[in-house]
Amino acid sequence: MALTIGQVADAADVNIQTIRYYERRGLFPAYRRRI
């Protein structure tokens, strides 16, 4: 089951911009968007 970036942010108690920052810093793989 894939989580949305919003769900990840809520679960980690951070905002979406923080998740994007972590992606840019290479802390975890970039989020893959569904088409």
C-alpha positions in Angstrom: 0.0 0.0 0.0 1.4 3.3 -1.0 1.1 6.4 1.1 0.6 9.9 -0.1 3.1 12.6 0.8 0.3 14.2 3.0 -0.2 10.9 4.9 3.6 10.6 5.5 3.7 14.2 6.7 0.8 13.6 9.0 2.2 10.4 10.4 5.6 12.1 11.0 3.9 15.3 12.4 5.7 17.5 9.9 4.5 19.5 7.0 4.8 18.5 3.3 7.6 21.0 2.7 9.7 19.2 5.3 9.2 15.9 3.4 10.3 17.6 0.2 13.4 19.0 1.9 14.3 15.5 3.1 13.9 14.2 -0.4 16.2 16.9 -1.8 18.8 16.1 0.9 18.7 12.4 0.0 17.4 11.2 3.3 15.0 8.9 1.6 14.0 8.1 -2.0 12.0 10.7 -3.9 8.3 10.3 -3.9 6.9 8.8 -7.0 3.8 10.4 -8.3 1.1 8.3 -10.0 0.1 9.3 -13.5 
